[in-house]
Each structure stands twice: as structure tokens, then as C-alpha cells.
Amino acid sequence: MSSVSIVIATYGREEVLVETLKALLAVEEAADEILVVDETEHHEPPTADFLEKANDAGRIRWLKHTSPSGQVAKLNRGLAEAKSEIVLFLDDDVIPSQQLIQMHRQAYDQYPEAWAVVGQVIQPGEVAGGAANRSDNSTSFLRRDLDFQFNSNDPAWVENVITCNLSVRRNRALDLHGFDMNFAPPVAFRAETDFAKRIIAAGGRIRFEPDASLRHVRANRGGTRSVGRHLASGSPVHGVGDYLYALKHGKGWDRIRYMARRPFREVCTRFHLHHPWWIPVKFVGELRAIGMALQIVRQVKANGGAGDK
């Protein structure tokens, strides 16, 4: 069976990171290696002690990461440094099922045409078995499988992924140059969907495998939540990835409709119904995000397409 490297990109996590690693080390069929790509400047003593001892014992590879920063950069470093045929990306706040790694391995043996496998993710408050909401080819290309429910129990071929439980054939992912670094930190929204679309465009396929299951804890500390609440922010970082995704992969009216709908969708929330004074602030943030996305596209074109992978 294929060898598997687990890559966990982490920032600002403490107890939940340790619990995630302990759970992964205890599964029935272990990974061949676990890489922790860590951008945290200083850990609390219990966390640092665990990571140091596990690294020294060869149970994990603890990679200190400084530059370039952001989730996408950490994922790409893990992909580059992994030694196995299959690279399994997991979040730093998950509870894996006992069969998680086994089912990812098994999927590649069963479906040799698969370039990637995305597993079941049960979010807080969810149960397994949600409606898959699988899109058909008549759906807008940009929106195809955006509403796919990753807690579904139904296996399927999909065109979207979620990086908290995503495995890839390492050689295929490297051929695609990994995740696009233009999806700006600290929020790399749509970087995973962009990656999925590039797999499909290159002739690959993505398998959703519900038996490769985990629970997502969604810890309150660390991660992208450190940049603040997006509903009450004029920052462009929360929207730039979505507009960049549309500019890269959309065409004609599909692209225009997608980009025009987003600002209104972002303020049609219960939060804004009760706090309408944040609506103009949010609109300003969306306009800034469009401008930033257009600037990224112009820079990529000026550089001859470098980085636009």
C-alpha cells in the first residue's frame, strides 16, 4: 500500500494541537510520518515540551516556519518536505477516526485515477449523513460543488475540497506547484477550491471518501481567527481570495455574476440585520478586496504568469 505523510500546518494552537497529535499517533494504521509545520513564535511550556520530545523520539517532524507566512506557505512547505507517495493535509484541531489513514490509502488503491481524496469532515454541531448537494454540469462553473456537504455519507467524484482532511498524490501536486501563493495570508479563502479546479483542469479527478472521517473541533484560539471577525471588518483579506478565484477560473457572465453577488451576500446576515451600521464598513472591505484581487492578477501577468499556478 502507498506510504502516507501527514502534514499539519499550525499557528497559535496549544492543547488542541497536542490532543490532535496524540490521537493521530494512536490510530490503528499509522502514517509513515507526521510533519508539523509550525509558525507559532512561542508555545506554552506543556506544548513546547510535547513537541520537542515527540520530535526527538522520531514520532513527528517539528518544522519551525517563519517566512513566507500564511497557511498556503505552510501547506506547500509540508508538501515539499514530505517523503511519502501520499500527503494527507489535516487541521491542527481535529479528532481522527481510527480508520482515517487506512481509508485514504485504500481509496488510491481502489481509484488509481484519483489525484486527490477528500475525507468526511463533521463540524461542531453536525452529525454524519448530511445531503451531499452534488452539483451537475449545468451549474455555474465557479459554483460547482461549492455547497458540497463534507459530512455526507455518500461517496462521489467532486470538484471542491477542504484542506482539513485532504490527501494528494505528492507527484501530481508538485507538478501543479502546490497551492497558489497568491492567495494572501492571513486568510487564504478559496485557495483549496482553486487547487481543486487546477486538478480538474489538468485532467485529474478528486474522490470524496466518507469512510476517511474526522471531527473538526474548531478551537477558538489561534489559526486565521486571529485576524478578527470578518462580519464587522473593513479589511480586504477576508474577501480577496474569493474574488481572485473568480478572476482566475471564471469567464464572461459567470465571473461577473459571481463577483457582483458576493458583496450583497456578505451583508445579508443575521448579524447585519441587528447591526446595520456595519454594512457600509463591510461594503468598503469588499471593494478593497476586489481592488486587491485585480492588482494580484495584474502583477501575475506582468511577471509572465509566475505564481499563477
Residue pairs with C-beta under 8 A, 6 or more apart in sequence:
1 105
1 106
1 109
2 84
2 85
2 86
2 105
2 108
2 109
3 32
3 83
3 84
3 85
3 86
4 31
4 32
4 84
4 85
4 86
4 87
4 88
4 101
4 104
4 105
4 167
5 31
5 32
5 33
5 34
5 35
5 78
5 82
5 83
5 84
5 86
5 87
5 88
5 170
6 24
6 31
6 33
6 34
6 35
6 87
6 88
6 89
6 90
6 101
7 35
7 37
7 75
7 78
7 79
7 82
7 87
7 88
7 89
7 90
8 17
8 20
8 21
8 34
8 35
8 36
8 37
8 78
8 89
8 90
8 91
8 92
9 37
9 39
9 71
9 74
9 75
9 78
9 89
9 92
10 17
10 36
10 37
10 38
10 39
10 40
10 74
10 92
10 222
11 38
11 39
11 40
11 71
11 74
11 222
11 223
11 226
12 40
12 221
12 222
12 223
12 226
13 40
13 47
13 92
13 93
13 219
13 221
13 222
13 223
14 43
14 44
14 46
14 47
14 221
14 222
15 46
15 47
16 92
16 93
16 217
16 219
16 221
17 36
17 47
17 92
17 93
18 46
18 47
18 50
18 51
19 95
20 90
20 91
20 92
20 93
20 94
20 95
20 96
21 34
21 36
21 50
21 54
21 60
23 94
23 95
23 96
24 30
24 31
24 34
24 90
24 96
25 34
25 54
25 59
27 96
27 97
27 98
27 99
27 100
27 101
28 98
28 99
28 102
29 99
29 101
29 102
29 105
30 101
31 84
31 88
31 101
32 83
32 84
33 60
33 61
33 82
33 83
33 84
34 59
34 60
34 61
35 60
35 61
35 63
35 78
35 81
35 82
36 51
36 60
36 61
36 62
36 63
36 92
37 63
37 65
37 74
37 75
37 77
37 78
38 51
38 62
38 63
38 64
38 65
39 65
39 66
39 69
39 74
40 222
42 48
43 51
51 60
51 62
52 62
54 60
54 62
55 61
55 62
61 81
63 77
63 78
63 81
65 73
65 74
65 77
68 181
68 185
69 185
69 186
70 184
70 185
70 186
70 188
71 185
71 186
71 188
71 191
71 224
72 179
72 180
72 181
72 183
72 185
72 188
72 191
73 181
73 185
75 89
75 163
75 178
75 179
76 178
76 179
76 181
78 87
78 89
79 87
79 168
79 170
79 173
79 174
79 178
80 174
80 178
82 170
84 170
85 169
85 170
85 171
86 104
86 105
86 108
86 167
86 168
86 169
86 170
87 167
87 168
87 170
87 173
88 101
88 104
88 165
88 166
88 167
89 163
89 164
89 165
89 166
89 167
89 168
90 96
90 164
90 165
90 214
91 163
91 164
91 165
91 216
92 219
92 222
92 223
93 216
93 217
93 218
93 219
93 223
94 164
94 165
94 214
94 215
94 216
94 217
95 214
95 215
95 217
96 213
96 214
97 212
97 213
97 214
99 211
99 212
99 213
100 119
100 165
100 212
100 213
100 214
103 119
103 209
103 211
103 212
103 213
104 117
104 119
104 167
104 209
104 212
107 114
107 117
107 167
107 207
107 209
107 212
108 114
108 117
108 167
108 169
111 117
111 205
111 207
113 204
113 205
114 169
114 204
114 205
114 206
114 207
115 168
115 169
115 172
115 173
115 199
115 202
115 204
115 205
115 206
116 161
116 166
116 167
116 168
116 169
116 172
116 173
116 196
116 199
116 204
116 206
116 207
117 166
117 167
117 168
117 206
117 207
117 208
117 209
117 212
118 150
118 158
118 161
118 162
118 165
118 166
118 167
118 206
118 207
118 208
118 209
119 150
119 165
119 166
119 167
119 208
119 209
119 210
119 211
119 212
119 213
119 214
120 128
120 150
120 151
120 152
120 153
120 165
120 208
120 209
120 210
120 211
120 212
120 213
120 214
121 150
121 151
121 162
121 164
121 165
121 213
121 214
121 216
122 128
122 151
122 213
122 214
122 215
122 216
123 151
123 216
123 218
124 216
124 217
124 218
126 151
127 151
128 151
128 153
128 210
128 213
129 151
129 152
129 153
130 149
130 151
130 152
131 149
131 152
132 148
132 149
132 152
132 154
132 156
132 208
133 147
133 148
133 149
134 145
134 148
134 154
134 156
134 158
135 143
135 144
135 145
135 146
135 147
135 148
135 159
137 144
140 254
140 257
140 258
141 249
141 250
141 251
141 254
142 245
142 246
142 249
142 250
142 254
142 255
142 258
143 258
144 159
144 160
145 158
145 159
145 160
145 196
146 160
146 193
148 158
148 160
148 208
150 162
150 165
150 208
152 208
152 210
153 210
154 208
154 210
155 207
155 208
155 209
155 210
156 207
156 208
157 205
157 206
157 207
157 208
158 196
158 206
158 207
158 208
159 196
159 197
159 200
159 206
160 192
160 193
160 196
160 206
161 192
161 193
161 195
161 196
161 206
162 192
163 191
163 192
164 214
164 216
165 212
165 213
165 214
166 192
167 212
172 199
172 202
172 204
175 202
176 195
176 198
176 199
176 202
176 309
177 309
178 195
178 309
179 188
179 191
179 192
179 194
179 195
180 191
180 194
180 195
180 198
180 307
180 308
180 309
181 307
182 244
182 296
182 300
182 307
182 308
183 189
183 190
183 191
183 194
183 241
183 244
184 237
184 240
184 241
184 292
184 296
185 237
186 224
186 226
186 227
186 237
187 224
187 227
187 230
187 237
187 238
187 241
188 224
188 241
189 238
189 239
189 240
189 241
189 242
190 241
190 242
190 244
190 245
191 241
193 245
194 244
194 245
194 248
194 249
196 206
197 248
197 249
198 309
199 205
199 206
200 206
227 235
227 237
227 238
228 235
230 238
231 269
231 271
231 272
231 278
231 282
232 271
232 275
232 278
232 281
232 282
233 281
233 282
233 285
234 281
234 282
234 284
234 285
234 288
235 285
235 288
236 285
236 286
236 288
236 289
236 291
236 292
237 289
238 285
238 289
239 262
239 266
239 285
239 286
239 289
239 290
240 289
240 292
240 293
240 296
242 262
242 289
243 259
243 262
243 289
243 290
243 292
243 293
243 294
244 293
244 296
244 297
246 255
246 258
246 259
246 293
247 255
247 259
247 293
247 294
247 297
248 297
248 308
250 258
250 259
259 290
262 286
263 282
263 283
263 286
263 287
266 282
266 286
267 279
267 282
267 283
271 278
272 278
272 279
272 282
300 306
300 307
300 308
